[in-house]
Amino acid sequence: MLKDMKTQTHLKPGQKGTKQLVEQYGDALLCVRYRYDEKRGVRLKTVENIVEEKPCRRSPYQDET
């Protein structure tokens, strides 16, 4: 479903249009996207937020050399 939609706008917290979401999610809010589903003729507002944060010993992206 999402792969068929076009993302028109990508906003960072604090930009115009994110005020209520910043109030709702606080520092956990990473970004807000507006996606358009042309098949159904609707606009979707999506948020990306942090749901868990915990310490780790090393980055999972480091090479094992």
MODELLER restraints for C-alpha pairs under 7 A, 6 or more apart:
rsr = mdl.restraints
at = mdl.atoms
rsr.add(forms.Gaussian(group=physical.xy_distance, feature=features.Distance(at['CA:5:A'], at['CA:35:A']), mean=6.10, stdev=0.5))
rsr.add(forms.Gaussian(group=physical.xy_distance, feature=features.Distance(at['CA:5:A'], at['CA:36:A']), mean=5.49, stdev=0.5))
rsr.add(forms.Gaussian(group=physical.xy_distance, feature=features.Distance(at['CA:5:A'], at['CA:37:A']), mean=5.02, stdev=0.5))
rsr.add(forms.Gaussian(group=physical.xy_distance, feature=features.Distance(at['CA:6:A'], at['CA:35:A']), mean=5.58, stdev=0.5))
rsr.add(forms.Gaussian(group=physical.xy_distance, feature=features.Distance(at['CA:6:A'], at['CA:36:A']), mean=5.42, stdev=0.5))
rsr.add(forms.Gaussian(group=physical.xy_distance, feature=features.Distance(at['CA:7:A'], at['CA:33:A']), mean=6.80, stdev=0.5))
rsr.add(forms.Gaussian(group=physical.xy_distance, feature=features.Distance(at['CA:7:A'], at['CA:34:A']), mean=5.88, stdev=0.5))
rsr.add(forms.Gaussian(group=physical.xy_distance, feature=features.Distance(at['CA:7:A'], at['CA:35:A']), mean=4.41, stdev=0.5))
rsr.add(forms.Gaussian(group=physical.xy_distance, feature=features.Distance(at['CA:7:A'], at['CA:36:A']), mean=6.44, stdev=0.5))
rsr.add(forms.Gaussian(group=physical.xy_distance, feature=features.Distance(at['CA:8:A'], at['CA:34:A']), mean=5.89, stdev=0.5))
rsr.add(forms.Gaussian(group=physical.xy_distance, feature=features.Distance(at['CA:8:A'], at['CA:35:A']), mean=6.06, stdev=0.5))
rsr.add(forms.Gaussian(group=physical.xy_distance, feature=features.Distance(at['CA:9:A'], at['CA:33:A']), mean=5.60, stdev=0.5))
rsr.add(forms.Gaussian(group=physical.xy_distance, feature=features.Distance(at['CA:9:A'], at['CA:34:A']), mean=5.28, stdev=0.5))
rsr.add(forms.Gaussian(group=physical.xy_distance, feature=features.Distance(at['CA:10:A'], at['CA:31:A']), mean=6.91, stdev=0.5))
rsr.add(forms.Gaussian(group=physical.xy_distance, feature=features.Distance(at['CA:10:A'], at['CA:32:A']), mean=5.86, stdev=0.5))
rsr.add(forms.Gaussian(group=physical.xy_distance, feature=features.Distance(at['CA:10:A'], at['CA:33:A']), mean=4.63, stdev=0.5))
rsr.add(forms.Gaussian(group=physical.xy_distance, feature=features.Distance(at['CA:10:A'], at['CA:34:A']), mean=6.79, stdev=0.5))
rsr.add(forms.Gaussian(group=physical.xy_distance, feature=features.Distance(at['CA:11:A'], at['CA:31:A']), mean=5.64, stdev=0.5))
rsr.add(forms.Gaussian(group=physical.xy_distance, feature=features.Distance(at['CA:11:A'], at['CA:32:A']), mean=5.08, stdev=0.5))
rsr.add(forms.Gaussian(group=physical.xy_distance, feature=features.Distance(at['CA:11:A'], at['CA:33:A']), mean=6.31, stdev=0.5))
rsr.add(forms.Gaussian(group=physical.xy_distance, feature=features.Distance(at['CA:12:A'], at['CA:30:A']), mean=6.65, stdev=0.5))
rsr.add(forms.Gaussian(group=physical.xy_distance, feature=features.Distance(at['CA:12:A'], at['CA:31:A']), mean=4.80, stdev=0.5))
rsr.add(forms.Gaussian(group=physical.xy_distance, feature=features.Distance(at['CA:12:A'], at['CA:32:A']), mean=6.50, stdev=0.5))
rsr.add(forms.Gaussian(group=physical.xy_distance, feature=features.Distance(at['CA:13:A'], at['CA:22:A']), mean=6.35, stdev=0.5))
rsr.add(forms.Gaussian(group=physical.xy_distance, feature=features.Distance(at['CA:13:A'], at['CA:29:A']), mean=6.63, stdev=0.5))
rsr.add(forms.Gaussian(group=physical.xy_distance, feature=features.Distance(at['CA:13:A'], at['CA:30:A']), mean=6.58, stdev=0.5))
rsr.add(forms.Gaussian(group=physical.xy_distance, feature=features.Distance(at['CA:13:A'], at['CA:31:A']), mean=6.07, stdev=0.5))
rsr.add(forms.Gaussian(group=physical.xy_distance, feature=features.Distance(at['CA:22:A'], at['CA:29:A']), mean=6.53, stdev=0.5))
rsr.add(forms.Gaussian(group=physical.xy_distance, feature=features.Distance(at['CA:28:A'], at['CA:49:A']), mean=5.11, stdev=0.5))
rsr.add(forms.Gaussian(group=physical.xy_distance, feature=features.Distance(at['CA:28:A'], at['CA:50:A']), mean=4.79, stdev=0.5))
rsr.add(forms.Gaussian(group=physical.xy_distance, feature=features.Distance(at['CA:29:A'], at['CA:48:A']), mean=6.23, stdev=0.5))
rsr.add(forms.Gaussian(group=physical.xy_distance, feature=features.Distance(at['CA:29:A'], at['CA:49:A']), mean=4.40, stdev=0.5))
rsr.add(forms.Gaussian(group=physical.xy_distance, feature=features.Distance(at['CA:29:A'], at['CA:50:A']), mean=6.59, stdev=0.5))
rsr.add(forms.Gaussian(group=physical.xy_distance, feature=features.Distance(at['CA:30:A'], at['CA:48:A']), mean=5.39, stdev=0.5))
rsr.add(forms.Gaussian(group=physical.xy_distance, feature=features.Distance(at['CA:30:A'], at['CA:49:A']), mean=5.15, stdev=0.5))
rsr.add(forms.Gaussian(group=physical.xy_distance, feature=features.Distance(at['CA:31:A'], at['CA:47:A']), mean=5.81, stdev=0.5))
rsr.add(forms.Gaussian(group=physical.xy_distance, feature=features.Distance(at['CA:31:A'], at['CA:48:A']), mean=5.29, stdev=0.5))
rsr.add(forms.Gaussian(group=physical.xy_distance, feature=features.Distance(at['CA:32:A'], at['CA:46:A']), mean=5.72, stdev=0.5))
rsr.add(forms.Gaussian(group=physical.xy_distance, feature=features.Distance(at['CA:32:A'], at['CA:47:A']), mean=4.52, stdev=0.5))
rsr.add(forms.Gaussian(group=physical.xy_distance, feature=features.Distance(at['CA:32:A'], at['CA:48:A']), mean=6.44, stdev=0.5))
rsr.add(forms.Gaussian(group=physical.xy_distance, feature=features.Distance(at['CA:33:A'], at['CA:45:A']), mean=5.77, stdev=0.5))
rsr.add(forms.Gaussian(group=physical.xy_distance, feature=features.Distance(at['CA:33:A'], at['CA:46:A']), mean=5.16, stdev=0.5))
rsr.add(forms.Gaussian(group=physical.xy_distance, feature=features.Distance(at['CA:33:A'], at['CA:47:A']), mean=6.29, stdev=0.5))
rsr.add(forms.Gaussian(group=physical.xy_distance, feature=features.Distance(at['CA:34:A'], at['CA:43:A']), mean=6.69, stdev=0.5))
rsr.add(forms.Gaussian(group=physical.xy_distance, feature=features.Distance(at['CA:34:A'], at['CA:44:A']), mean=5.63, stdev=0.5))
rsr.add(forms.Gaussian(group=physical.xy_distance, feature=features.Distance(at['CA:34:A'], at['CA:45:A']), mean=4.63, stdev=0.5))
rsr.add(forms.Gaussian(group=physical.xy_distance, feature=features.Distance(at['CA:34:A'], at['CA:46:A']), mean=6.32, stdev=0.5))
rsr.add(forms.Gaussian(group=physical.xy_distance, feature=features.Distance(at['CA:35:A'], at['CA:43:A']), mean=5.69, stdev=0.5))
rsr.add(forms.Gaussian(group=physical.xy_distance, feature=features.Distance(at['CA:35:A'], at['CA:44:A']), mean=5.04, stdev=0.5))
rsr.add(forms.Gaussian(group=physical.xy_distance, feature=features.Distance(at['CA:35:A'], at['CA:45:A']), mean=6.39, stdev=0.5))
rsr.add(forms.Gaussian(group=physical.xy_distance, feature=features.Distance(at['CA:36:A'], at['CA:42:A']), mean=6.03, stdev=0.5))
rsr.add(forms.Gaussian(group=physical.xy_distance, feature=features.Distance(at['CA:36:A'], at['CA:43:A']), mean=4.56, stdev=0.5))
rsr.add(forms.Gaussian(group=physical.xy_distance, feature=features.Distance(at['CA:36:A'], at['CA:44:A']), mean=6.25, stdev=0.5))
rsr.add(forms.Gaussian(group=physical.xy_distance, feature=features.Distance(at['CA:37:A'], at['CA:43:A']), mean=6.23, stdev=0.5))
